Amino acid sequence: MKNIIITIALYLITLLITGCEDFLDRPPLTLDNDETAWTSEQKVRLYANKFYPTFFVGYSTDVSVFTDDVVQRGNQGNFTRAVPNSAVWSMTTLRSINIMIDRVGNRMENILSAEAYNHWMGIGRFFRGLRYSELVFAYGDIPYYDHVVSDTDKDDLYKPRTPRNDVMDAVYDDLKFAFDNVRLNDGDQSVNKYIVAGYISRIALYEGTWQKYYYKNNAQAEKFLSFAIEAAEFVMNSGKYAIDTDFRTLFTSNNLKGNKECVLYRHYDKAVNVTHTVAHYNNPLNSINYGGTTDLLKAFICIDGKVWQNSAIDEAKDFRISKLVKTRDSRFEGTFYDKPTVSAKGSFLFPIKFFPRYGVKQTEEQGTTPEELSGDSYTDAPVLRYAEILLNWIEAKAEWATIGGTTVTQADLDNSVNRIRNRPLAPEAEAKGVQKTAAMQLDALPDDPDKDPTVSSLIWEIRRERRMEFIFENARLMDLKRWYKLEYMDTDTKPELLTGAWVNFPTEMSEQLTSTNAQKFSVTKADGSVVSYNGTNNAEMVGFYKDVITNGRQPFLNQLNVNPYLSPVGKTQIDDYASKGYVLQQTEGWPQN
């Protein structure tokens, strides 16, 4: 799921300051007015369609770089460390959704068939559940509205924050209603029961694990984890989906229609000016300021299913990228360029997940970029993948098992993790020596010396699968938050977050060993010792690369009045509530004044 960005400045002031009442009572922006928009199913569909770009983004303008997977040249991205002046949640989308639910419920019962009425109420409640889950995951307690707010009811407009558990119980009810009532099929690329179930598996897993690790509320955890399992199993038992496409093709295809791994995708079409720029940032001819971390590349499992420290694979301890391609899970080759390059200035480990293989070939052979990949691209974006649903399911089962649920079996692993590991390989990958990874065995889980001692080996390995699967898909930060594991991003205790690819400069990048580059980079040896390039010590320049201007993150854990797990609201909004005679409590862990 994407990390929610706090909206700022005048847009926010409109929400809760001078324009609060007008904002919540603004008529919807449709071709029909409120009196004519609720007279047929087609008009309801048109109204609902406007929420698709909000919730099903596809490729945004960039990739997720604020995680422990990515190091940036220079200063690392920082967590918020002080309450901003003006920042608060936006109720724009929720207001529009509540209008839809209200109008369908009160004006269309005699217009729609019973089946259509329940379907569209389910669609509205599905969207409301999505939006409230986003807000809760960002802020915790949040004012809850299940109705259209009157612009004259200031007690409602300035109501206190509703406790998180109450909001998420309402989200549960909305999603359950949608799961029970949304159609199995409502047309190509329209929300159906399978899409609803897939999103339930994501949201319920998030809330279940948050409750278990952050609130330590096992009753709520069980409620949501079991819901995640139920929803995922509906998709899995349908027989409609499969892991049948090689990894890179999922992110570089011009047409994902009919792809069995894509439960939902976004189609891009240059002819109608619907394009994106993600491929541009994954073009190895372009320079980017970031790249993969040493911490990430060491996390990749070897093809024998073991960690690098005790793998029996030849050259498993050789960290040159060309060797990792052959000895590590195929998703490594599917995600990264197969040689170190200065194009990834932060680490020399260049992400190439969203750039087609034919484009890579042309850049290497001709030094040029295919025209359709040079700027605005139109490769389709998988929005909801079957692989995610499988991993949501197995993680929910493993977590639930620790608080009273049924034990995970080998068959469960075979139906989830091992289906993903058995996905087809691209011919180009096989030509490089890429192989499928051995199946995960419940009775022979890896003995990882780097395992977090607070979780079981099974949960640790399932989390590793997520990390390999979802790199640069805006999932990692959300995972770290729900596991209560943001310490994994602490660069003071994890120096391998600041280094990148293993580079043998004399043999792989000798052109960088010039006097003009003296004192510009260093390498970290396997034993942890650091050697800086001084212009003459060429032979010593073998190790994990680090630019000398790369700095760690500012402290963000155990800081007074700082809670990196939840976003604060702005001082301006708290003051505005007070000026109207109301109290807006600050987010948990942040100072009120």
N, C-alpha and C positions, 0 to 999 in steps of 0.2 A: 504494500500500500504505500502512496507518497507521503513524505513528511509535510504536514500542513504549514503553510507559510502565513505568518501573522500579517494581516492587512493593516496598513498604516495611513497616517495623515488625514486629509480632508474626507476621504471615503469613509473612514471609521468615525470621524466626528459627526458625520451625517447620521450614523447609526444610533449613537447613544447620547448625543449632546443636543444641539439645536434642532436637528431634523429627525429625532427619534420617532415621533408619532407619524410624521409624513412618510418616513422610510417604511414603517411596518404596514402602512395602509395604502401604499402605492398600487395602482391597478396593474395587472400583469401585462407584459409587453407582447401581445399577440395581435394578429390582424383583426380578431373579433374583440368586442368589448365584453364586459362581464355578463351582460344580459343575453348575448348571442353565442357565447363560446361553449355552451353546455347543452347543445341541442341534438348532438349525434355522437356516435362512437368515433367517427373519423376526426371530429373536432377535439375530442378528449385525447386521441392519439397524437394529434399535432401539438397539443399543449404539453403532453408528456415528453415528446421528442426533444424539447428544449433542454431537458436535464441530461441528455446523453453526453454532450461535450463536457459537462461539469464532472460527471462521475466516471466516464469511460474515456480518459484523456488520450490514451495511446502514447505516441512519442511527444514529449515536451521539448523545450528548446535546448535542454542539456541532459546530462546523465548525472546520477547520484554520486557525489564525490565526498560527502560529509559522513564518512564511516571509517571503520578500522581497516577497510579494504584498500583505501586510497591515501597516498601521500602527495601533497602539493609542494611544489618548489616554493620556498619562502615560508611564510607563516601559514600554519594550519587553520582551518575553520574552527571557530570557537563557539561554545555554548553561550547562551545569554547569561550574563552575570549581574545584571542590574535591571530593575523594573523600568520599562520604557515610559516615556511621557504619554504617548497615545498609541494604544494597541488593544484591540478587543476582537472578540468573535464577530463574524458577520451573520446576520439572520436573513439575508436576502433570499437565499435559496429555500430556506425553511418556510419562509412566509409564502412563497410561491407554491411549495408542495402542500402546505396546509390549505391553501385556497383550492387546489385540485381535490384534495380529500373532502373538504367541506362541500364543494359544489357537486361532485359526483354523488356524495352521500345524501344531500338535501334536495337536489334538483333533477337527478337522472334515474332514480329508482324505477320510475314508470316509463322511461325512455329506453333504457338498456334491458336486455334479457338478464335473468338472474345470474347466469354464468358470466356475461360481460360485465355486469355490475360488480361482482366479486373480483373479477380479474383486475379491473381498473382501480378499485379500492386497494387491491393487493399491490399494484404498481406504485400507487401513491405512498402506501405505507412502506414499501421496500425502499423507495427513495428517501423517505423520512428517516428510516432506520440507518441508511448509509450516511446521511448527513449528520445525524446526531452522534453516531459512532465516531466520525471524524472529529467532531468538536470535543467529545469526551476524551478521546485519546490524546488530544492536544492540551485541554484545560482541566480535565477532571470534572468537578462540579460545574454545571452549566444551567442557565434558566431553561426550563422545559416548557414548550408550548405545543399542545396537541390541537390547537384551534387557531383561527385567524384573529389576531389581536386588534381590538378597537383602538382607534387613535385618541379616544377620550378617556380610556381606562388607564390612568397613570399607575395605579397599584399593580396592574398587569405588565405595563411597559417597563416598570422599574422593579420587577419582582426579584426576590433574592435568588441566588444560585441554588438549583435543585441538586441534592446529593447525587453523586455519580451512580451509586447502586440503583437509585430510583429511576434515573434516566435510562440506565442500561436494562432495567427490567421492562421499561416501556419499549425500548429498542427490540428486546427479545420478543415481546408481544407483536410488534409490527412485523418483524421478520418471520415469525411463526405464521401469522395471518397470510403474508405474501407466499410463503412456502406452501401453504395449504390451498391457495386460491389462484395464483398466477398460472396461466395456461402453459401446457407442455410445449406448445408451438404457437407463436403469434406472428410468424413470418421471419424471413431471413434477417439476421442482425437485430431483431427486436428482443427485448427482455422476455425470457421465458422461465419456466420453473428450474431448469438446469443452471441458468445464470444466477438466479436467486440463490439456489443451493450452494453454488460455488462461492458466492460472496458471503453467505452465512458461514461457510467453513472458515473463511479468513477472519471475519469479525468475531465470531464466537471463540475461535482459537486465541485471538489476541486478548479478548476479555477474560477468558478462562485462565490463561497463564498470568495475566496482570493480577487477577484476584489471588492466584496462588502465591506469586512471588512478591508482589508489592503490598497488597493488603493482607495477605495470609488468611484469606477467607475461603476455606475449602468448600463450603456449601455453595457459594456463588461460582467458584471455579468448576465444581462438578456440573452445575446447571449448564454452563456455557460449553464446557468441553464435550459433554454428551450431545449437545445440540450440534456442535461442529462435526462430530462423528456421524450423527444421523444424516445431516445434510450432505456430507461428502459421500457417504455410502449410497445415497440416492443417485448421485451422478455415476459413481463407480459401477453400480448394478444395472445401469441403463444399457450398457453395451454400445453406447453411441461414441465413446471416446477412446483414444489409444495413444501410446507413445510410439509414433511411427515415422517421425521426421528427424533428420540429423539436427544437432543443436543449432548451428549457425543459421541454417535455412529458415528456422522459425522467425528470425529477426531480420532477415534480408530478402524475403520473398515479395514479389510485386503483387501476389494474389494469394491470400490465405483462405479463400473460400473453399470449403470442403475439407480443410485440414482437420484431422481428428484430434489433434492436441489442443486446438483453439476452441474453447467453449465460447469465447467472445473475442473478436478482433476489430480493429479499426482500419478501414480501407482508405488509402490515400490515392488521389487521382490528380495529376498535374493539369489535366484538361479543365477541371473545375477549380483549380488553384487551391487544392487541399494537399499540402505538402508539409515536410518537416526538415529539420537540419541535423538530426542525430547522426546520420551516416557521415556527414561532413566532419564531425568531431571524431569519428572513428577512422578517418582516412589517414593512413600512415605518412602521406605527403604533407599533412598539416601538423603544425606544432601545437601541443597542448601543455598546460602547466602541471599536469598531474600524471599519475600512473599507479600501477599496483604496488602494494607494500610487500616487504619481505614476510611479514606476518601472514599475509594471505597466501602467498605462493607456498609457504611451508605447511599451510593447512590442507592443501590438496592431497587427497588420498592417492596412494600408489595403485597401479592396476591390479596388484595382487590382493587389494583390499586392506592393506596394512599401512601404517604411517611410515614416513621415510626413515625414522630412527631404527626400525626393526624389519623393514621390508627385505625380502629375498631377491627382489628384482635387481638385475645388474645396473649399476650406475644410479641407484635410487638416491644416493647421497651426493650426486653431482647436480648442482643447482643451476647450471647453465640452461638457458631457456630451451635450446635445441634438445637437451636431454630431458627436461621436464615434459616436453611435448610427447615423448615416447614412454616415459615412466609413470606419468600421472594420469588421473581420470581425464577422459576425452574432453571434458568441459574446459580444461585449461587451454588446450589448443583452439577450442571454439571461441574462447574469450579474448586471448592475447595474441599479438604478433609473435612470430616464431623466432625472432632474433632481437637482441637489444637495440634500441634506437634512441637517438637524441630527440626524436619527435615527442617523446614522453619526458619532458624536461624534469619532472619530479622524481622519476625512478628508472627511466629507460625501459620499463615494462609497459608496453603500449596496448590499450584496450582496442579491440577490433571486432567486438561482438556484433555490432550493428552495421558492419561494412561488408558487402558481398564478396565472395571469394574471387569472382571474375574481376572485380575492381582491384583487389590486391594484386592479382596477376598482371593487370595492365600497369599499375603503378610501378611494379618491379621491372617489367620488361620494357616499358616505354617511357616511364617517368612522368606519365600523365594520368589524369583521372577521367573515367567515363563521364560524359556530359551530364547524364541523368543523376550522377552522384556528386557533382561538383558544388552544388549549393542546395537548392530546395529539392529534396528527394521524395519519392513516392512509394517506398517499400512499406508494406503493411505492418501494423503493430499488433502483436498478440496482447490483448488486454487481460484476459483471464485464461490461464493455461491449465490443462488437465494435470500436468506435473505438479503445479501448486496444490491442487485439490488433493492429490495423492499424498503430498508431504504434509499438508494441513491435517489430513486424516491420521497418518501414522504418528505424528507428533501429539495430536490430541489424545490418541489412544495411550501413548507412552506416559504422558502427563497424568491422565486420569487413572492409570494403573497404580500410580504412587499414592493416590488418595482414596482408594477403594474400588476402582474400576477393574475390569477384567485384564488379565495378563496378556501382554503382546506375545504373539506366536511367530514362528518362522514363516507360516503362511501369510501373516500380516506383512512382514517385510517383503516377501516375494510379490505380493500384490501392490506394493507401493515403491519403496526404494529400489528394489531390484528390477522392476519394470522400467524405471527411469535409467538405471545403469545399463540396461540392455537396449537402449535406443540405437537406431541405425547410425553408422558412421559415414561421413561424406567420403567419396572416393579420394578427394584431395588429402583428407586427413589420413586415410589408410596408407596413402603413398608416402607419407612422412613417417610411418611407423606407429601411428596412433592405434591403440587397442581399447576394447571395452574393459571396464573394471569388473573384477570378480564380484559375485553376489555377496551382500552383507549376510553374515551368518550369526544368528543369535547366540549360539554357543561358542563363538570364536570372534568376539568383537575385538577391534584393535586395542592393543595395550599402549595407550598414548601417554607418554611422560608429560605432555603439556595439557592434559585434560584438566578442566576445572574440577577440583575435588568436591564441589558442592552439588554436582549432578551425577547421575548414573552414566555408565559407559554408553548405554543405549541412547539416552537423551542427548549426550554429547555427540554421538555419531549422526543422529538425525539432524541436529543443528549444523553439523559440518555439511551434510547434503544440501541444506537450504543455502548455506553460504556459497557453495560451488554453483548451485543452480541459478541463483538470483542476483549475481553480481551486476551492478549498475542498473538494477530494476527497481530501485527505490524501496527495497524491502529490509535491508540490513539494519538501518537505524531503528526502524520500528520493532524489529526482532530484539535488538539489544535492550530497548526500553521495556518491552513486555516481559523479558527475562530478568529484569532488574540487574542488568550487566553492563551499564555504561562504563564501568571501570576498564572494559576491554579497549576503550578509546583513549585511555590515559597515557599520553606519550611519556610522562615522567617515569612510569613503571614499565612501559613496553617500548623500548627503543627501536624495535623492529617495525614500528609504525612509521618511522622516519626514514627508513632505507627501502630500496627497491630491488631491482633485478641483480642477480649475481652476474658480474661482468669480468671476463678475462680480457682486460684492455689490450695487452700486447698482441693477442691473437684475434680478438673480435672487433676492437675499436681502436686500433693503433693510431688512427688519424686524430684522436682526441689527446694524444700524448705529445703536446707541443708546449713550448715555453709560455705561450700566451694563456694556457689553461692552468698554469701553476697556481696552487692555493685556491682553486675553484671547486675541487671535489675531493672526496675521500672514499675509501672502501672499508667495510667492516669484514674482518676475517671470520672464518668459521668459529674460532675460539673467542670471538667478541672483541678482539683488539682492533683499533682503528688506525689506518695509515692514510695520511694526507698526501696528495700529489704535490711534489715540490719542483717538478720540471725535469728531474733527472732520475727519479726512482721508478722508472717504467716497469721493471720486472716485479715490483711489489704491488702493482695496481691490479690485484685480483681479489674480488670480494663483492659484497653487497653495496651497491652504489648509493652515495648520498651527496647532494649538492651542499656546499658549505653555508649557503644562506637559508637552508631549510631549518626551521625552528619548530619546537613543540607547541602543543596547545596550552593555553592558560589554564590554571587549576579550575576545576569545575565541580569536583566531588568534595563533600564534607565542608563546603564553604557556608559561612553564616548567611542566612537569608537568600540562598540560591538553591533552586530545585531543578536540575537539568531534565528531570522526567516530565515536568508539566510546565506549560507556558504561563507567564504572568500576564495580567491585564494592566493597562496603562493608568498612570496616576490621574490623567485628565478624566477618565471615565469614573474613577472612584470619587473624584471631587464633584463631578456632575451629578452623580447619584445623591451625594450629600447636599448639594445645593437645592435639590428637589425634595429633601426630607427623607431620603432613602439611604440604605447602606448596601454597597456592593463589596462583598468580601473579596480580598485578594486570594489568588490561587494558593493552595496548600504549599507551604515551604517558602513563600515570598513575603516580604514585609508589607503590612497594611499601609504604612505611611513612608 
